[in-house]
Structures are given as structure tokens and as C-alpha cells.
Amino acid sequence: MKYIEHIIEPEKLLLSWQPSDPSDRGRAIVAELHRNGDDADLVYLRETSEFIRAKNKGFEEYPGLPDIDNKNYSSVLSVFMRRLPPHHRKDFDKFLEAIRIRPQTGISDFALLGYAGGRLPGDDFTIIHPFDRAEPPFELLLLVTGYRYYQQKNPYDKIQVGMSARFEIEPENQYDPNAVRILIPEDSTDTAGYVCRGLLPQFRKWMESGFKLNATVERKNGATDQPLIYLFVEVRA
């Protein structure tokens, strides 16, 4: 098991939303969580094309918060921390290890939310750590986005923990010209999935800056109809 040895404390996190229709790949960044001391403020990105598209596809305000058309919200970290196990749970150390953070590591709740992603079963939201101020060396656990769409050419039982992976910029991608595709193993020519939208600007910058990205399959899990593949990525100068 590999561990994240360099914690990057973010100043903001991204709130991503996915339409409930499984055939719709229109995941959108709809809001940002801005660090405010030991708490966080929620700012909706109302003027962006992604937000408007999400609204047209059925996006509604985050549960437990008022109408998105009126205001942004302060002191919301405790609301979003409900997406993670509470610290007092006996198995909390196992949760940390599952996201490859050592139990004794010093990390804020804000950063923990970003590293964990806060994914819930049957839920449309994901929290993304954007790593927008990260300087090598550092590590991250990366979900292979969209793997289920490419599973036929990349069978789940053929992808093994420890396999190497490779990233490739894909400017001809029909959905997003900024796309970065993932290939497993690294000598494969078949797409296994993609880097999530919230991390695309940073991945492209790291690749174009000549940083070395070492990636291996670290974890496999998920439901039979929606298997999940996670990569452990080491970013080095």
C-alpha cells in the first residue's frame, strides 16, 4: 500500500455535480468551497456555462441549503463533512488508509474533504481537490473517470493493482478538447477513462511543464454495474 507523503492544503475545493441519467456524461463544476479560517464558504458559479447547463439538466441546490438563486453561504464545512465518517468512529483510521493517508498525518478537515472526495452511494455530488497551487513533490489518489464506458476493451478482471498507467492529452476529444485520457497498462492503446474535469487544467500544466507523473493502479472497488479504478499518482519535478 502506498501513502500520500506530501499533503497539499487547498484554499478552495470544487463541487462537482453529475446528472442522474447514467448515459449523460455532463458532469459540471457548479460551485466552489472557499477556505475561511477553520471553516468554509460556498460560492455558486452561476455565470459559468457549466452551471447554466447543469441547471437545464435538473441541478438543484445542495441539500440542506436555501435557494441557490438568492445568496452564497458561509460556515458550511460542517454540512459537507457529513459526507465523511466522523473522527470518533472506531474505523476512522481504516477510512484514512483507504484514501492512502496515514492515520498520524496532520491534515485539516478542509483538506481531508478534498482528498476523500465525499462520494456517497446514489449521490450526484463529488468534492474535488484542484491542486491548483501544488508544487512537486506530491501525490494524489485519482479516480479513473468514465471507466464504465470503456470497460469492454479494458475488462475489470484484467486490470490488476500495481499495473502502470499513462496520461495522454487528447485535443481531438469530442466532449472536451482539454481532455486527458488514461491508458492502463501504460503501453496500451485503448482508453481506460479520463482525468476528471476539475483536475484538467493542472494535469495539462504538469504535463506541459515536463513534470514526471508516475501512476499505478492502487485500488479497485465499486458496484458490479459501476466498477471503480483508482490510480496512485506521484508528481515529481
C-alpha positions in Angstrom: 0.0 0.0 0.0 1.3 3.4 -1.0 0.7 6.5 1.1 0.4 10.2 0.4 3.5 11.7 1.9 3.1 15.3 1.0 -0.3 16.9 2.0 -1.3 19.9 -0.1 -3.6 22.1 2.0 -6.0 23.8 -0.5 -7.5 27.2 -0.4 -10.6 26.1 -2.3 -12.4 22.9 -3.3 -14.7 22.3 -6.3 -18.2 21.0 -6.0 -19.0 18.7 -9.0 -22.5 17.5 -10.0 -23.4 14.6 -12.3 -26.9 14.2 -13.9 -28.8 11.2 -12.6 -29.1 9.8 -16.1 -26.3 7.2 -16.4 -26.0 7.9 -20.2 -25.3 11.6 -19.6 -21.6 12.4 -19.2 -22.3 16.1 -18.5 -20.6 16.4 -15.1 -20.2 20.0 -14.2 -18.4 22.2 -11.7 -21.3 24.1 -10.1 -19.7 25.7 -7.0 -16.5 26.3 -5.0 -15.8 25.9 -1.3 -13.5 28.6 -0.1 -11.5 28.1 3.0 -12.4 30.6 5.7 -10.2 30.0 8.7 -11.3 26.7 10.2 -14.5 26.8 8.2 -15.6 27.2 4.6 -17.9 29.4 2.4 -19.9 28.0 -0.5 -19.9 30.1 -3.7 -22.1 29.0 -6.7 -20.6 29.6 -10.1 -23.8 31.0 -11.5 -22.4 32.8 -14.5 -20.5 29.9 -16.0 -21.7 27.8 -18.9 -21.3 24.6 -16.8 -23.6 25.9 -14.1 -26.2 27.0 -16.6 -26.0 23.7 -18.4 -26.4 21.8 -15.1 -29.4 23.9 -14.2 -31.0 23.0 -17.5 -30.4 19.3 -16.8 -32.0 19.4 -13.4 -29.4 20.6 -11.0 -30.9 21.7 -7.7 -29.3 23.4 -4.6 -27.1 21.3 -2.3 -29.4 19.5 0.2 -29.9 21.4 3.5 -29.0 24.8 2.0 -31.5 27.5 0.8 -32.3 28.6 -2.8 -29.2 29.0 -5.0 -30.6 32.0 -6.8 -30.5 34.3 -3.8 -27.2 34.0 -2.0 -24.0 32.2 -1.3 -23.4 30.6 2.1 -20.9 30.9 4.9 -19.8 28.4 7.6 -20.8 25.3 5.6 -17.9 23.0 6.3 -19.8 21.0 8.9 -22.6 20.3 6.4 -20.1 18.9 3.8 -18.2 17.0 6.5 -21.3 14.8 6.9 -20.1 13.2 3.6 -17.2 11.6 5.5 -17.1 9.3 8.5 -16.9 11.2 11.9 -13.4 11.2 13.5 -14.7 9.3 16.6 -15.7 6.2 14.7 -13.6 3.2 15.6 -12.8 2.5 11.9 -11.8 6.1 11.1 -8.1 5.0 10.7 -9.2 2.4 8.1 -11.1 5.2 6.3 -7.9 7.3 6.2 -5.9 4.3 4.9 -8.5 3.7 2.2 -7.7 7.1 0.8 -4.0 6.4 1.4 -3.4 8.9 4.2 -1.5 7.7 7.3 -3.7 7.9 10.4 -1.0 10.0 12.2 -0.7 12.5 9.3 -1.6 16.1 10.2 -4.4 17.3 7.9 -7.2 19.8 8.2 -10.9 18.8 7.7 -11.0 21.0 4.7 -8.1 19.2 3.0 -9.5 15.8 4.1 -12.7 16.6 2.3 -10.8 17.3 -0.9 -8.6 14.2 -0.6 -11.6 11.9 0.2 -13.9 13.3 -2.5 -17.0 12.8 -0.3 -18.7 10.4 -2.8 -21.9 8.9 -1.4 -23.9 5.9 -2.9 -26.6 7.2 -5.2 -25.5 10.8 -4.8 -24.8 13.3 -7.6 -22.1 15.3 -5.9 -18.3 14.9 -5.6 -15.8 17.2 -3.9 -12.6 17.8 -5.9 -9.2 19.0 -4.6 -8.0 21.1 -7.6 -4.2 21.1 -6.6 -4.1 24.5 -8.2 -1.2 25.7 -6.0 0.7 22.4 -5.7 4.4 22.2 -6.4 6.2 18.9 -6.6 6.8 16.6 -5.0 3.3 15.4 -4.0 0.9 12.5 -4.5 -2.8 12.0 -5.1 -5.3 9.2 -5.4 -7.1 9.6 -8.7 -10.4 8.1 -9.8 -10.4 6.9 -13.4 -13.4 8.9 -14.6 -15.7 7.2 -17.0 -14.1 3.7 -16.8 -17.5 2.0 -17.2 -17.8 3.4 -20.7 -14.5 1.7 -21.7 -14.8 -1.5 -19.7 -15.4 -3.7 -22.7 -11.9 -3.1 -24.1 -10.4 -2.9 -20.6 -12.1 -5.8 -18.6 -12.2 -5.2 -14.9 -10.6 -8.6 -14.1 -7.7 -7.8 -16.4 -6.8 -4.6 -14.6 -4.6 -5.5 -11.7 -3.4 -3.5 -8.7 0.2 -2.4 -9.4 -0.3 -2.0 -13.1 1.3 1.1 -14.6 -0.8 3.8 -16.2 -0.1 6.6 -18.6 -1.7 10.0 -19.3 -2.2 11.4 -22.8 -3.6 14.8 -23.9 -6.4 14.4 -26.3 -7.2 17.7 -28.1 -9.5 15.9 -30.6 -11.9 14.7 -27.9 -15.5 15.3 -29.0 -16.7 16.2 -25.5 -13.8 18.3 -24.3 -10.7 19.5 -26.2 -8.8 19.8 -22.9 -9.3 16.1 -22.1 -6.5 14.0 -20.7 -7.1 10.3 -21.3 -5.8 7.4 -19.1 -4.3 4.2 -20.5 -3.8 1.0 -18.5 -1.3 -0.5 -18.7 1.0 2.3 -19.9 1.8 0.5 -23.2 -1.9 0.1 -24.0 -3.5 2.0 -26.9 -7.1 1.7 -25.5 -8.6 4.4 -23.4 -9.5 3.2 -19.9 -11.0 6.5 -18.8 -10.2 10.2 -18.2 -8.9 12.7 -15.7 -11.9 14.5 -14.1 -12.7 18.0 -15.3 -11.8 19.7 -12.1 -8.2 18.5 -12.4 -7.7 19.0 -16.2 -6.0 22.5 -16.0 -3.5 21.2 -13.5 -2.8 17.9 -15.3 -2.2 19.7 -18.6 0.1 22.2 -16.9 2.1 19.4 -15.1 2.5 17.5 -18.4 3.3 20.6 -20.5 5.8 21.7 -17.8 7.7 18.4 -18.1 6.8 17.1 -14.6 7.1 13.4 -14.3 3.8 11.6 -13.5 4.2 8.1 -12.2 0.9 6.3 -12.0 -0.1 2.8 -10.9 -3.4 1.1 -10.2 -3.8 1.4 -6.4 -7.4 0.2 -5.7 -10.4 -1.4 -7.3 -13.9 -1.4 -5.9 -17.5 -0.3 -6.6 -20.7 -2.0 -7.6 -20.8 -4.6 -10.4 -22.6 -2.2 -12.8 -20.3 0.7 -11.8 -16.8 -0.6 -11.0 -14.2 2.0 -9.8 -10.5 2.1 -10.6 -8.2 4.4 -8.6 -4.6 5.3 -9.5 -1.9 6.4 -7.2 -0.2 9.3 -8.9 3.2 10.7 -7.9 4.1 14.1 -9.3 7.8 14.9 -9.5 9.8 17.8 -11.0 
